[in-house]
């Protein structure tokens, strides 16, 4: 199974979700699940956001490197595409084959059964980043439980 997280820049939300879920799966000895992330609007050479990298490190997760742009190949290879907002769903459907649209779920819907977007912390206070990270960590814990 391949899970793909998608947000706008792949600099904080989707990248953090990828790092958190990878570690949780490894800690729970869950194999045969590949996790990746990408962004719908990634400028070339974009680094991951420093504040999210720092918060992730404080919680024991390795987050860094460069953001990855969304591609048709990445989308069509995923079994589950977890988007952060309804806008991301719309952008994913522009590249994803129609017969795969049922693979798209919104993070809060999938993890908490809440029909809401996970807001972008970009250009917000560190408190907003920490709140966002906490939601991502709890959500990835729910995903991990569902895969056990």
BAZA-240641 format. One record per residue (C-alpha): y, z, x; residue in three letters. Coordinates in steps of 0.5 Angstrom, whole numbers, plus 500, padded with zeros to 3 digits. Layout:
BEGIN
<node><y>Y</y><z>Z</z><x>X</x><type>ALA</type></node>
...
END
This chain:
BEGIN
<node><y>500</y><z>500</z><x>500</x><type>UNK</type></node>
<node><y>507</y><z>498</z><x>502</x><type>UNK</type></node>
<node><y>513</y><z>502</z><x>500</x><type>UNK</type></node>
<node><y>520</y><z>499</z><x>501</x><type>UNK</type></node>
<node><y>526</y><z>503</z><x>500</x><type>UNK</type></node>
<node><y>533</y><z>499</z><x>499</x><type>UNK</type></node>
<node><y>540</y><z>501</z><x>499</x><type>UNK</type></node>
<node><y>547</y><z>498</z><x>501</x><type>UNK</type></node>
<node><y>547</y><z>499</z><x>508</x><type>UNK</type></node>
<node><y>541</y><z>502</z><x>510</x><type>UNK</type></node>
<node><y>545</y><z>507</z><x>514</x><type>UNK</type></node>
<node><y>544</y><z>513</z><x>510</x><type>UNK</type></node>
<node><y>540</y><z>513</z><x>504</x><type>UNK</type></node>
<node><y>534</y><z>508</z><x>505</x><type>UNK</type></node>
<node><y>533</y><z>510</z><x>512</x><type>UNK</type></node>
<node><y>533</y><z>517</z><x>511</x><type>UNK</type></node>
<node><y>528</y><z>516</z><x>505</x><type>UNK</type></node>
<node><y>524</y><z>512</z><x>510</x><type>UNK</type></node>
<node><y>524</y><z>517</z><x>516</x><type>UNK</type></node>
<node><y>522</y><z>523</z><x>511</x><type>UNK</type></node>
<node><y>517</y><z>520</z><x>507</x><type>UNK</type></node>
<node><y>513</y><z>517</z><x>514</x><type>UNK</type></node>
<node><y>513</y><z>524</z><x>516</x><type>UNK</type></node>
<node><y>511</y><z>527</z><x>510</x><type>UNK</type></node>
<node><y>505</y><z>522</z><x>509</x><type>UNK</type></node>
<node><y>503</y><z>524</z><x>517</x><type>UNK</type></node>
<node><y>504</y><z>531</z><x>515</x><type>UNK</type></node>
<node><y>499</y><z>531</z><x>509</x><type>UNK</type></node>
<node><y>494</y><z>526</z><x>513</x><type>UNK</type></node>
<node><y>496</y><z>520</z><x>508</x><type>UNK</type></node>
<node><y>494</y><z>514</z><x>511</x><type>UNK</type></node>
<node><y>494</y><z>507</z><x>509</x><type>UNK</type></node>
<node><y>501</y><z>507</z><x>506</x><type>UNK</type></node>
<node><y>506</y><z>503</z><x>510</x><type>UNK</type></node>
<node><y>514</y><z>505</z><x>509</x><type>UNK</type></node>
<node><y>520</y><z>501</z><x>511</x><type>UNK</type></node>
<node><y>527</y><z>501</z><x>509</x><type>UNK</type></node>
<node><y>533</y><z>495</z><x>508</x><type>UNK</type></node>
<node><y>540</y><z>494</z><x>506</x><type>UNK</type></node>
<node><y>542</y><z>489</z><x>501</x><type>UNK</type></node>
<node><y>549</y><z>488</z><x>505</x><type>UNK</type></node>
<node><y>548</y><z>490</z><x>512</x><type>UNK</type></node>
<node><y>553</y><z>487</z><x>517</x><type>UNK</type></node>
<node><y>549</y><z>485</z><x>524</x><type>UNK</type></node>
<node><y>548</y><z>491</z><x>529</x><type>UNK</type></node>
<node><y>550</y><z>496</z><x>524</x><type>UNK</type></node>
<node><y>548</y><z>503</z><x>527</x><type>UNK</type></node>
<node><y>545</y><z>508</z><x>522</x><type>UNK</type></node>
<node><y>550</y><z>513</z><x>520</x><type>UNK</type></node>
<node><y>551</y><z>519</z><x>525</x><type>UNK</type></node>
<node><y>552</y><z>525</z><x>520</x><type>UNK</type></node>
<node><y>546</y><z>523</z><x>516</x><type>UNK</type></node>
<node><y>542</y><z>522</z><x>523</x><type>UNK</type></node>
<node><y>544</y><z>529</z><x>525</x><type>UNK</type></node>
<node><y>542</y><z>532</z><x>518</x><type>UNK</type></node>
<node><y>536</y><z>529</z><x>518</x><type>UNK</type></node>
<node><y>535</y><z>532</z><x>525</x><type>UNK</type></node>
<node><y>536</y><z>539</z><x>523</x><type>UNK</type></node>
<node><y>531</y><z>538</z><x>518</x><type>UNK</type></node>
<node><y>526</y><z>535</z><x>523</x><type>UNK</type></node>
<node><y>526</y><z>528</z><x>522</x><type>UNK</type></node>
<node><y>528</y><z>522</z><x>527</x><type>UNK</type></node>
<node><y>533</y><z>518</z><x>524</x><type>UNK</type></node>
<node><y>537</y><z>513</z><x>528</x><type>UNK</type></node>
<node><y>537</y><z>505</z><x>531</x><type>UNK</type></node>
<node><y>540</y><z>499</z><x>527</x><type>UNK</type></node>
<node><y>540</y><z>498</z><x>520</x><type>UNK</type></node>
<node><y>535</y><z>492</z><x>517</x><type>UNK</type></node>
<node><y>538</y><z>487</z><x>512</x><type>UNK</type></node>
<node><y>534</y><z>485</z><x>506</x><type>UNK</type></node>
<node><y>530</y><z>479</z><x>506</x><type>UNK</type></node>
<node><y>525</y><z>475</z><x>501</x><type>UNK</type></node>
<node><y>519</y><z>476</z><x>506</x><type>UNK</type></node>
<node><y>520</y><z>484</z><x>506</x><type>UNK</type></node>
<node><y>521</y><z>485</z><x>499</x><type>UNK</type></node>
<node><y>515</y><z>480</z><x>497</x><type>UNK</type></node>
<node><y>511</y><z>484</z><x>502</x><type>UNK</type></node>
<node><y>512</y><z>491</z><x>498</x><type>UNK</type></node>
<node><y>508</y><z>494</z><x>493</x><type>UNK</type></node>
<node><y>513</y><z>499</z><x>491</x><type>UNK</type></node>
<node><y>520</y><z>497</z><x>492</x><type>UNK</type></node>
<node><y>524</y><z>504</z><x>491</x><type>UNK</type></node>
<node><y>532</y><z>502</z><x>490</x><type>UNK</type></node>
<node><y>537</y><z>507</z><x>490</x><type>UNK</type></node>
<node><y>542</y><z>504</z><x>484</x><type>UNK</type></node>
<node><y>541</y><z>500</z><x>479</x><type>UNK</type></node>
<node><y>546</y><z>495</z><x>483</x><type>UNK</type></node>
<node><y>541</y><z>495</z><x>488</x><type>UNK</type></node>
<node><y>535</y><z>493</z><x>483</x><type>UNK</type></node>
<node><y>540</y><z>487</z><x>481</x><type>UNK</type></node>
<node><y>541</y><z>485</z><x>488</x><type>UNK</type></node>
<node><y>533</y><z>485</z><x>489</x><type>UNK</type></node>
<node><y>531</y><z>481</z><x>483</x><type>UNK</type></node>
<node><y>535</y><z>475</z><x>486</x><type>UNK</type></node>
<node><y>531</y><z>475</z><x>492</x><type>UNK</type></node>
<node><y>524</y><z>478</z><x>489</x><type>UNK</type></node>
<node><y>519</y><z>473</z><x>486</x><type>UNK</type></node>
<node><y>519</y><z>474</z><x>478</x><type>UNK</type></node>
<node><y>512</y><z>476</z><x>478</x><type>UNK</type></node>
<node><y>514</y><z>482</z><x>483</x><type>UNK</type></node>
<node><y>520</y><z>485</z><x>479</x><type>UNK</type></node>
<node><y>515</y><z>490</z><x>476</x><type>UNK</type></node>
<node><y>514</y><z>493</z><x>483</x><type>UNK</type></node>
<node><y>522</y><z>495</z><x>483</x><type>UNK</type></node>
<node><y>523</y><z>503</z><x>481</x><type>UNK</type></node>
<node><y>530</y><z>507</z><x>482</x><type>UNK</type></node>
<node><y>529</y><z>513</z><x>486</x><type>UNK</type></node>
<node><y>531</y><z>518</z><x>481</x><type>UNK</type></node>
<node><y>527</y><z>515</z><x>476</x><type>UNK</type></node>
<node><y>521</y><z>514</z><x>480</x><type>UNK</type></node>
<node><y>521</y><z>521</z><x>483</x><type>UNK</type></node>
<node><y>524</y><z>526</z><x>478</x><type>UNK</type></node>
<node><y>524</y><z>522</z><x>471</x><type>UNK</type></node>
<node><y>531</y><z>522</z><x>471</x><type>UNK</type></node>
<node><y>535</y><z>515</z><x>469</x><type>UNK</type></node>
<node><y>541</y><z>516</z><x>474</x><type>UNK</type></node>
<node><y>543</y><z>513</z><x>481</x><type>UNK</type></node>
<node><y>543</y><z>516</z><x>487</x><type>UNK</type></node>
<node><y>550</y><z>516</z><x>489</x><type>UNK</type></node>
<node><y>552</y><z>513</z><x>496</x><type>UNK</type></node>
<node><y>555</y><z>519</z><x>501</x><type>UNK</type></node>
<node><y>558</y><z>513</z><x>505</x><type>UNK</type></node>
<node><y>566</y><z>515</z><x>506</x><type>UNK</type></node>
<node><y>564</y><z>522</z><x>503</x><type>UNK</type></node>
<node><y>564</y><z>529</z><x>506</x><type>UNK</type></node>
<node><y>559</y><z>532</z><x>510</x><type>UNK</type></node>
<node><y>557</y><z>536</z><x>503</x><type>UNK</type></node>
<node><y>556</y><z>530</z><x>500</x><type>UNK</type></node>
<node><y>551</y><z>527</z><x>505</x><type>UNK</type></node>
<node><y>547</y><z>534</z><x>505</x><type>UNK</type></node>
<node><y>546</y><z>534</z><x>498</x><type>UNK</type></node>
<node><y>544</y><z>527</z><x>498</x><type>UNK</type></node>
<node><y>539</y><z>528</z><x>503</x><type>UNK</type></node>
<node><y>536</y><z>534</z><x>499</x><type>UNK</type></node>
<node><y>535</y><z>530</z><x>494</x><type>UNK</type></node>
<node><y>532</y><z>525</z><x>498</x><type>UNK</type></node>
<node><y>527</y><z>530</z><x>501</x><type>UNK</type></node>
<node><y>525</y><z>533</z><x>494</x><type>UNK</type></node>
<node><y>524</y><z>526</z><x>492</x><type>UNK</type></node>
<node><y>520</y><z>524</z><x>498</x><type>UNK</type></node>
<node><y>516</y><z>530</z><x>497</x><type>UNK</type></node>
<node><y>514</y><z>528</z><x>489</x><type>UNK</type></node>
<node><y>512</y><z>521</z><x>492</x><type>UNK</type></node>
<node><y>507</y><z>525</z><x>497</x><type>UNK</type></node>
<node><y>504</y><z>529</z><x>492</x><type>UNK</type></node>
<node><y>503</y><z>523</z><x>487</x><type>UNK</type></node>
<node><y>499</y><z>519</z><x>493</x><type>UNK</type></node>
<node><y>495</y><z>525</z><x>495</x><type>UNK</type></node>
END
